[in-house]
Amino acid sequence: MPRAVRFREYGSVDVLEVVEVDMPRPGPGQLVVAVRAAGINPGEAAIREGALHEVWPATFPSGQGSDLAGTVSALGEGVESFSVGDDVLGFTDDRASQAEFVVVEETHVVPKPASVPWDQAGALKVAGTTAYACVQAVGVGDGDTVVVSGAAGGVGSLTVQLARQRGATVIGLAGPGNHQWLRDRGVVPVDYHGSGLADRIRSADGSVNAFVDTFGSGYIDLGLELGVAPGRINTTIDFAEAQSRGVRAVGGATASTADVLSELAESMASGRLEVPIARTYPLDQVREAYRELAHRHTRGKIVLVP
């Protein structure tokens, strides 16, 4: 029997289990994917802890995960875009990707380019579409200077690359251990530690006109202190502060389409976009993977490999 991640109550990582489940069967317009890689995301941890119960309540026992990449193993009635044996990447809205097999909608996956590694493909959707939405939300374009907090994290590492593709000067806030990685991708690194951060940013480039916050903890105030217009500040995490300060809080939902996924996948295939992988874990080590995620100091994504 195939295995999948489950939890039967809200709680810490200790409620996560890997259990045997029935082989999923596709309905009309669906397909079954044999999962090769499944990224993990902070939102999944928040759901499992019960922090988002009022918005996205869990039905127990609950599965977990959205991002995935794998090989089509079965087709439902009416599926015409894919065949058994095709390699795909995409997502499920059913909290189910952290498993050996998962049912997905035909419209939620796109072909995986052969040159894109499995771990990067399986970690693309949530971070990639969120980063895409961020640069759209603040209108990043040629001649702009944009600051990105958490610039080496899962979303931030993709945001800086997409902003550079649009011709912007990008200032990435990160610890010294990530500065060379950012420089190698054309990003101006600035250490976020300690006082005087606004002055360090101004010294790097005094003409900041956009700000993307992927970390929270006061970065909206920093963007306003730098003189960025509220309409060109976007946060992916500090929603209450965004509402009170009149800045944007656009996430990946606005870019969760097959067209955007295909664009991002092709950008990866051409070498213009990289999903940095901090570490991969086997499915049995899902608890350890989420413990590492909770530290919030990884470069890029953590991925489960069923």
KEKE-3310 file (N, C-alpha, C; in steps of 0.2 Angstrom, whole numbers, plus 5000, padded with zeros to 4 digits):
npx = (5004:5002:5011:5007:5008:5000:4990:4981:4976:4977:4994:5011:5026:5026:5014:5013:5012:5018:5008:5001:4990:4975:4977:4975:4962:4958:4946:4934:4943:4954:4971:4982:4997:5013:5023:5038:5045:5041:5038:5040:5031:5029:5015:5009:5014:5008:4994:4994:4997:4985:4984:4978:4964:4952:4952:4956:4951:4956:4951:4950:4956:4970:4978:4993:5002:5006:5014:5021:5030:5031:5027:5015:5003:4991:4975:4960:4943:4941:4953:4965:4976:4988:4998:5000:5015:5020:5031:5028:5024:5017:5003:4992:4976:4971:4978:4988:5000:5011:5015:5016:5008:4997:4981:4978:4971:4969:4971:4980:4993:5008:5019:5035:5050:5064:5076:5075:5079:5072:5070:5069:5059:5048:5047:5043:5030:5022:5032:5036:5025:5021:5032:5032:5019:5022:5032:5024:5014:5021:5024:5037:5050:5061:5074:5069:5073:5072:5069:5071:5066:5072:5079:5086:5078:5064:5054:5059:5072:5068:5060:5070:5077:5067:5064:5076:5076:5067:5074:5077:5086:5091:5091:5096:5091:5099:5108:5126:5131:5124:5127:5137:5130:5119:5126:5131:5120:5117:5112:5112:5119:5114:5117:5105:5106:5107:5107:5103:5100:5092:5100:5111:5105:5102:5115:5119:5111:5103:5090:5078:5063:5053:5047:5048:5042:5046:5047:5042:5040:5042:5047:5038:5037:5051:5051:5042:5050:5060:5055:5047:5032:5016:5008:5018:5024:5024:5019:5021:5017:5015:5001:4991:4998:5000:4987:4984:4993:4991:4997:5002:4996:4999:4998:5002:4991:4985:4993:4992:4991:4991:4997:5006:5014:5020:5027:5037:5043:5048:5057:5066:5071:5078:5089:5088:5081:5082:5078:5083:5089:5088:5089:5085:5073:5069:5052:5049:5055:5048:5045:5057:5060:5051:5055:5067:5063:5056:5066:5069:5080:5085:5093:5083:5073:5066:5064:5053:5056:5048)
npy = (4994:5011:5026:5040:5056:5060:5069:5068:5077:5094:5102:5101:5096:5083:5077:5073:5059:5045:5035:5020:5020:5019:5016:5030:5035:5042:5054:5061:5072:5071:5066:5053:5055:5048:5053:5061:5072:5083:5099:5108:5120:5136:5139:5127:5122:5131:5128:5115:5117:5123:5137:5143:5140:5146:5151:5141:5127:5111:5094:5080:5063:5072:5076:5083:5096:5104:5108:5098:5086:5074:5058:5054:5041:5036:5039:5049:5050:5058:5066:5073:5080:5074:5059:5042:5040:5052:5066:5078:5094:5103:5106:5102:5106:5099:5096:5086:5082:5077:5063:5046:5044:5054:5062:5073:5088:5090:5102:5108:5104:5104:5101:5094:5101:5092:5095:5101:5098:5085:5089:5103:5105:5100:5109:5121:5127:5134:5144:5149:5154:5163:5172:5177:5184:5193:5202:5207:5213:5225:5231:5229:5234:5239:5249:5251:5251:5238:5232:5217:5207:5194:5188:5176:5166:5154:5160:5173:5170:5167:5178:5188:5184:5185:5198:5204:5198:5207:5218:5226:5234:5225:5224:5213:5208:5199:5186:5186:5174:5171:5180:5179:5170:5178:5189:5182:5181:5193:5202:5215:5212:5215:5216:5211:5211:5220:5238:5252:5248:5254:5265:5257:5252:5263:5267:5257:5259:5273:5276:5268:5262:5252:5238:5222:5211:5196:5191:5197:5204:5219:5224:5231:5243:5247:5248:5259:5269:5270:5278:5272:5271:5267:5259:5252:5243:5226:5213:5196:5190:5198:5201:5208:5220:5225:5229:5239:5248:5251:5245:5233:5215:5204:5187:5171:5166:5174:5171:5158:5148:5138:5144:5153:5144:5136:5146:5149:5136:5135:5145:5140:5129:5135:5140:5153:5154:5148:5136:5136:5123:5119:5107:5090:5077:5061:5054:5048:5056:5067:5075:5080:5088:5098:5103:5109:5118:5127:5135:5145:5149:5144:5142:5144:5131:5117:5100:5085:5068:5056)
npz = (5000:4997:5004:5015:5022:5037:5049:5065:5074:5079:5082:5087:5077:5081:5079:5067:5055:5046:5036:5030:5016:5005:4988:4978:4967:4951:4947:4935:4924:4931:4937:4943:4951:4953:4966:4965:4971:4984:4990:5005:5016:5025:5027:5028:5040:5049:5047:5052:5065:5069:5068:5058:5059:5058:5045:5036:5041:5047:5042:5050:5049:5043:5027:5020:5012:4996:4985:4971:4961:4949:4941:4929:4933:4932:4923:4924:4918:4903:4903:4893:4890:4895:4897:4903:4911:4908:4914:4927:4935:4948:4958:4972:4978:4989:5001:5001:4994:5000:4999:4992:4981:4973:4969:4957:4949:4932:4927:4936:4934:4925:4911:4916:4912:4905:4909:4921:4938:4949:4963:4963:4954:4961:4972:4967:4965:4976:4982:4970:4963:4972:4973:4960:4960:4969:4963:4953:4960:4966:4955:4948:4938:4924:4928:4941:4959:4970:4987:4995:5008:5018:5008:5004:5007:5005:4997:4995:4988:4975:4972:4971:4960:4950:4950:4945:4932:4927:4925:4936:4949:4963:4980:4992:5008:5020:5029:5032:5027:5016:5007:4996:4987:4983:4977:4966:4958:4954:4963:4976:4991:5008:5025:5037:5051:5066:5071:5061:5048:5038:5034:5029:5018:5011:5008:4999:4988:4985:4980:4982:4977:4978:4988:4994:5006:5013:5026:5037:5054:5056:5044:5035:5041:5039:5025:5023:5030:5022:5012:5002:4993:4999:4991:4984:4992:4997:5007:5011:5023:5034:5038:5046:5050:5037:5033:5043:5039:5026:5015:5003:5002:4994:4989:4983:4977:4967:4956:4954:4942:4927:4916:4922:4930:4919:4913:4923:4924:4912:4912:4922:4915:4905:4912:4918:4930:4946:4958:4974:4984:5000:5008:5006:5012:5016:5015:5027:5037:5039:5050:5055:5044:5045:5057:5054:5045:5053:5059:5051:5043:5032:5016:5002:4997:5007:5004:5003:4999:4992)
capx = (5000:5006:5011:5006:5009:4994:4990:4974:4974:4982:4999:5018:5028:5025:5007:5014:5014:5018:5004:4998:4983:4972:4979:4970:4959:4956:4939:4934:4947:4960:4976:4986:5004:5018:5027:5045:5047:5036:5041:5036:5030:5027:5008:5007:5015:5003:4988:4994:4997:4979:4984:4973:4958:4946:4952:4957:4950:4957:4946:4954:4964:4972:4985:4998:5006:5003:5019:5023:5033:5031:5026:5008:5003:4984:4971:4953:4939:4941:4960:4968:4983:4993:4998:5003:5022:5023:5033:5024:5025:5012:5001:4985:4973:4968:4983:4989:5006:5017:5013:5019:5004:4992:4976:4978:4967:4973:4973:4985:5000:5011:5025:5041:5056:5068:5083:5074:5079:5066:5069:5067:5052:5043:5047:5042:5023:5020:5037:5037:5019:5021:5037:5029:5014:5026:5035:5018:5011:5024:5026:5044:5052:5067:5075:5067:5077:5068:5072:5068:5068:5072:5081:5088:5073:5061:5050:5064:5077:5065:5058:5076:5079:5062:5065:5082:5074:5063:5078:5077:5092:5088:5094:5093:5092:5101:5114:5132:5132:5121:5129:5140:5125:5115:5130:5132:5114:5116:5109:5116:5117:5114:5116:5100:5107:5109:5104:5106:5098:5090:5106:5115:5102:5103:5122:5119:5107:5098:5084:5073:5056:5049:5049:5045:5044:5044:5049:5038:5044:5044:5050:5034:5040:5057:5050:5040:5055:5064:5051:5043:5025:5013:5006:5023:5026:5020:5021:5018:5017:5013:4994:4988:5001:4998:4980:4984:4998:4989:5002:4999:4997:4997:5001:5003:4984:4984:4997:4991:4988:4995:5001:5012:5018:5023:5032:5042:5046:5053:5063:5071:5074:5083:5094:5087:5078:5084:5075:5089:5087:5092:5090:5080:5072:5064:5046:5049:5058:5044:5045:5064:5060:5047:5059:5072:5059:5054:5072:5068:5087:5088:5093:5079:5067:5066:5059:5052:5057:5045)
capy = (5000:5018:5029:5047:5060:5062:5071:5067:5083:5100:5101:5102:5091:5077:5074:5070:5052:5042:5029:5017:5023:5016:5019:5035:5034:5048:5055:5064:5077:5071:5061:5051:5056:5045:5059:5061:5077:5088:5104:5110:5127:5138:5139:5120:5121:5135:5124:5109:5119:5126:5144:5146:5136:5150:5152:5134:5122:5104:5089:5074:5064:5077:5075:5089:5098:5107:5107:5091:5084:5066:5054:5052:5034:5034:5045:5049:5051:5065:5069:5073:5084:5070:5052:5039:5040:5059:5069:5084:5097:5107:5107:5100:5110:5095:5095:5079:5081:5074:5056:5042:5045:5059:5064:5081:5090:5090:5109:5110:5102:5106:5096:5095:5100:5086:5097:5103:5093:5084:5092:5110:5105:5098:5114:5127:5130:5139:5149:5152:5159:5169:5177:5180:5188:5199:5207:5210:5218:5231:5234:5229:5235:5241:5255:5251:5248:5235:5229:5211:5205:5186:5187:5170:5161:5150:5165:5178:5168:5167:5185:5192:5182:5187:5205:5205:5197:5212:5224:5230:5234:5222:5224:5208:5208:5192:5186:5186:5167:5171:5186:5178:5167:5184:5192:5178:5182:5200:5205:5218:5210:5220:5212:5213:5211:5226:5244:5256:5245:5259:5268:5253:5251:5269:5267:5253:5262:5278:5277:5263:5263:5246:5234:5215:5208:5189:5188:5200:5207:5226:5226:5236:5250:5249:5251:5266:5273:5272:5282:5269:5272:5261:5254:5248:5238:5220:5208:5189:5187:5202:5204:5213:5226:5228:5232:5245:5253:5253:5242:5227:5209:5199:5181:5166:5164:5178:5168:5150:5146:5134:5148:5155:5138:5134:5151:5148:5130:5136:5149:5136:5125:5139:5142:5160:5154:5142:5135:5133:5118:5119:5100:5085:5072:5055:5055:5046:5061:5073:5079:5083:5093:5104:5106:5113:5124:5132:5139:5151:5151:5140:5145:5141:5126:5110:5095:5078:5064:5049)
capz = (5000:4997:5011:5015:5028:5040:5056:5067:5078:5079:5087:5085:5072:5084:5077:5060:5055:5039:5037:5024:5013:4999:4982:4976:4960:4948:4945:4929:4924:4936:4936:4948:4950:4958:4968:4966:4976:4987:4994:5011:5016:5032:5028:5030:5047:5052:5047:5056:5072:5071:5068:5053:5059:5056:5038:5033:5046:5045:5043:5052:5048:5037:5024:5020:5006:4990:4979:4969:4955:4948:4935:4929:4934:4930:4920:4924:4912:4900:4903:4886:4890:4898:4896:4908:4910:4908:4920:4928:4941:4949:4965:4974:4984:4994:5006:4999:4990:5004:4999:4987:4976:4974:4964:4955:4944:4926:4926:4941:4933:4918:4909:4919:4907:4907:4912:4928:4943:4953:4969:4961:4951:4967:4976:4963:4964:4981:4982:4963:4961:4977:4971:4954:4962:4973:4958:4950:4965:4967:4948:4947:4931:4922:4932:4948:4964:4975:4992:4997:5015:5018:5001:5002:5009:4999:4992:4993:4983:4969:4971:4969:4953:4945:4949:4941:4926:4924:4924:4942:4954:4968:4986:4996:5015:5021:5033:5028:5024:5009:5002:4989:4983:4981:4972:4960:4954:4952:4969:4981:4998:5014:5031:5041:5058:5070:5070:5055:5042:5033:5032:5025:5012:5007:5006:4994:4983:4988:4976:4983:4976:4979:4994:4995:5013:5014:5032:5043:5060:5056:5038:5032:5044:5036:5018:5024:5032:5016:5008:4997:4993:5002:4985:4981:4997:4997:5012:5011:5029:5040:5035:5050:5049:5030:5033:5047:5036:5020:5010:4999:5005:4989:4989:4977:4975:4961:4951:4954:4935:4923:4912:4926:4931:4913:4912:4928:4923:4906:4914:4925:4910:4901:4916:4920:4936:4950:4965:4978:4988:5006:5010:5005:5017:5014:5018:5034:5041:5038:5057:5055:5039:5047:5062:5051:5042:5059:5061:5046:5041:5026:5009:4997:4999:5010:5000:5004:4993:4994)
cpx = (5004:5006:5010:5007:5002:4995:4982:4972:4979:4988:5006:5019:5027:5019:5008:5016:5014:5014:5003:4991:4981:4975:4974:4968:4957:4949:4940:4939:4953:4965:4979:4994:5008:5023:5034:5048:5041:5039:5037:5036:5027:5019:5006:5008:5010:4996:4988:4994:4990:4978:4979:4966:4952:4946:4952:4957:4952:4952:4951:4952:4965:4978:4988:5001:5002:5008:5020:5026:5033:5029:5019:5008:4996:4980:4964:4950:4940:4948:4963:4975:4989:4992:5001:5011:5025:5025:5030:5026:5019:5010:4994:4982:4970:4973:4985:4996:5011:5015:5017:5015:4999:4987:4977:4973:4971:4975:4978:4992:5002:5017:5031:5046:5061:5074:5082:5074:5073:5064:5066:5060:5047:5043:5045:5035:5022:5025:5037:5031:5019:5026:5035:5024:5017:5028:5030:5015:5014:5026:5033:5046:5059:5068:5073:5073:5072:5072:5068:5071:5068:5074:5084:5084:5069:5057:5055:5069:5074:5063:5064:5078:5074:5063:5071:5080:5070:5067:5079:5084:5088:5093:5091:5095:5093:5107:5120:5134:5129:5123:5132:5135:5121:5120:5131:5126:5112:5113:5114:5114:5118:5113:5110:5101:5109:5105:5107:5105:5096:5096:5110:5112:5103:5110:5123:5116:5102:5092:5079:5066:5051:5052:5045:5047:5041:5046:5045:5043:5047:5047:5045:5036:5046:5056:5047:5045:5060:5061:5047:5036:5021:5010:5011:5027:5021:5023:5017:5016:5013:5006:4991:4991:5000:4992:4980:4988:4996:4994:4998:5001:4995:5001:5001:4996:4983:4988:4997:4988:4993:5000:5007:5017:5023:5029:5038:5046:5051:5059:5068:5074:5079:5089:5093:5084:5080:5080:5080:5086:5091:5094:5084:5079:5068:5058:5045:5051:5054:5044:5052:5064:5057:5051:5064:5069:5058:5060:5072:5075:5089:5088:5089:5074:5070:5061:5059:5053:5054:5048)
cpy = (5006:5021:5037:5050:5062:5065:5071:5072:5088:5099:5103:5096:5084:5073:5071:5063:5051:5036:5026:5019:5019:5020:5024:5033:5040:5048:5059:5071:5077:5066:5059:5052:5052:5051:5057:5066:5081:5093:5105:5118:5129:5138:5132:5119:5125:5131:5118:5111:5122:5133:5147:5142:5140:5151:5145:5129:5115:5099:5083:5067:5068:5075:5082:5090:5100:5105:5100:5091:5076:5064:5052:5044:5032:5040:5044:5051:5058:5068:5068:5076:5080:5063:5049:5038:5047:5062:5076:5087:5102:5107:5103:5105:5106:5093:5088:5077:5077:5066:5053:5043:5050:5060:5071:5082:5091:5097:5112:5107:5104:5101:5098:5095:5095:5089:5100:5098:5091:5088:5100:5110:5104:5104:5121:5130:5136:5145:5153:5157:5164:5174:5181:5185:5195:5204:5210:5215:5224:5234:5234:5230:5238:5248:5256:5249:5245:5231:5222:5208:5197:5184:5180:5164:5158:5155:5170:5176:5168:5174:5189:5191:5185:5195:5207:5204:5203:5219:5228:5229:5231:5222:5218:5208:5200:5192:5185:5179:5167:5176:5184:5174:5173:5188:5189:5178:5189:5204:5209:5216:5215:5215:5215:5214:5218:5232:5247:5253:5249:5263:5264:5252:5257:5270:5263:5256:5267:5279:5271:5265:5258:5242:5228:5212:5201:5186:5191:5203:5214:5228:5231:5243:5252:5252:5258:5271:5275:5276:5279:5270:5266:5256:5250:5244:5232:5216:5201:5186:5191:5205:5209:5220:5229:5231:5239:5250:5255:5250:5236:5221:5204:5193:5177:5165:5168:5175:5161:5148:5142:5138:5150:5149:5136:5140:5150:5142:5131:5140:5145:5131:5129:5142:5149:5160:5147:5142:5132:5128:5117:5111:5096:5080:5067:5057:5053:5051:5068:5078:5083:5089:5099:5107:5111:5119:5129:5137:5145:5154:5147:5144:5141:5136:5120:5106:5088:5074:5057:5043)
cpz = (5000:5003:5010:5022:5031:5047:5059:5072:5077:5084:5083:5079:5075:5082:5070:5060:5047:5039:5030:5022:5007:4993:4979:4969:4958:4946:4938:4929:4929:4934:4942:4947:4955:4959:4968:4970:4978:4991:5000:5012:5023:5033:5030:5038:5051:5052:5052:5064:5074:5070:5063:5053:5057:5049:5034:5038:5043:5046:5044:5050:5042:5034:5024:5014:5000:4984:4978:4962:4954:4941:4935:4929:4932:4928:4922:4918:4909:4900:4896:4885:4892:4897:4902:4906:4909:4914:4921:4934:4942:4957:4966:4979:4989:5000:5006:4996:4994:5005:4993:4980:4977:4968:4963:4949:4938:4925:4931:4940:4926:4917:4913:4913:4910:4910:4919:4933:4947:4959:4968:4958:4957:4972:4973:4964:4970:4981:4975:4961:4966:4975:4964:4955:4966:4968:4954:4954:4966:4960:4947:4940:4930:4925:4939:4953:4969:4980:4994:5003:5014:5011:4999:5004:5003:4994:4990:4988:4976:4967:4968:4962:4948:4944:4945:4934:4923:4924:4930:4946:4960:4974:4991:5003:5017:5026:5029:5024:5017:5005:4996:4985:4980:4975:4966:4956:4953:4957:4973:4988:5003:5020:5035:5048:5060:5068:5064:5049:5037:5030:5027:5018:5008:5004:5000:4988:4986:4985:4976:4982:4976:4985:4994:5002:5013:5021:5038:5048:5058:5049:5034:5035:5040:5029:5018:5026:5026:5011:5002:4998:4995:4996:4982:4986:4997:5003:5010:5017:5035:5038:5040:5050:5042:5030:5037:5043:5029:5014:5008:5003:5000:4989:4982:4974:4968:4955:4950:4947:4932:4919:4916:4928:4925:4912:4917:4926:4917:4908:4918:4920:4906:4905:4919:4927:4940:4957:4970:4983:4994:5008:5007:5011:5014:5018:5025:5039:5040:5045:5057:5050:5041:5053:5059:5048:5047:5061:5057:5044:5035:5020:5004:5001:5003:5006:5003:4998:4995:4991)
residu = (MET:PRO:ARG:ALA:VAL:ARG:PHE:ARG:GLU:TYR:GLY:SER:VAL:ASP:VAL:LEU:GLU:VAL:VAL:GLU:VAL:ASP:MET:PRO:ARG:PRO:GLY:PRO:GLY:GLN:LEU:VAL:VAL:ALA:VAL:ARG:ALA:ALA:GLY:ILE:ASN:PRO:GLY:GLU:ALA:ALA:ILE:ARG:GLU:GLY:ALA:LEU:HIS:GLU:VAL:TRP:PRO:ALA:THR:PHE:PRO:SER:GLY:GLN:GLY:SER:ASP:LEU:ALA:GLY:THR:VAL:SER:ALA:LEU:GLY:GLU:GLY:VAL:GLU:SER:PHE:SER:VAL:GLY:ASP:ASP:VAL:LEU:GLY:PHE:THR:ASP:ASP:ARG:ALA:SER:GLN:ALA:GLU:PHE:VAL:VAL:VAL:GLU:GLU:THR:HIS:VAL:VAL:PRO:LYS:PRO:ALA:SER:VAL:PRO:TRP:ASP:GLN:ALA:GLY:ALA:LEU:LYS:VAL:ALA:GLY:THR:THR:ALA:TYR:ALA:CYS:VAL:GLN:ALA:VAL:GLY:VAL:GLY:ASP:GLY:ASP:THR:VAL:VAL:VAL:SER:GLY:ALA:ALA:GLY:GLY:VAL:GLY:SER:LEU:THR:VAL:GLN:LEU:ALA:ARG:GLN:ARG:GLY:ALA:THR:VAL:ILE:GLY:LEU:ALA:GLY:PRO:GLY:ASN:HIS:GLN:TRP:LEU:ARG:ASP:ARG:GLY:VAL:VAL:PRO:VAL:ASP:TYR:HIS:GLY:SER:GLY:LEU:ALA:ASP:ARG:ILE:ARG:SER:ALA:ASP:GLY:SER:VAL:ASN:ALA:PHE:VAL:ASP:THR:PHE:GLY:SER:GLY:TYR:ILE:ASP:LEU:GLY:LEU:GLU:LEU:GLY:VAL:ALA:PRO:GLY:ARG:ILE:ASN:THR:THR:ILE:ASP:PHE:ALA:GLU:ALA:GLN:SER:ARG:GLY:VAL:ARG:ALA:VAL:GLY:GLY:ALA:THR:ALA:SER:THR:ALA:ASP:VAL:LEU:SER:GLU:LEU:ALA:GLU:SER:MET:ALA:SER:GLY:ARG:LEU:GLU:VAL:PRO:ILE:ALA:ARG:THR:TYR:PRO:LEU:ASP:GLN:VAL:ARG:GLU:ALA:TYR:ARG:GLU:LEU:ALA:HIS:ARG:HIS:THR:ARG:GLY:LYS:ILE:VAL:LEU:VAL:PRO)
# end
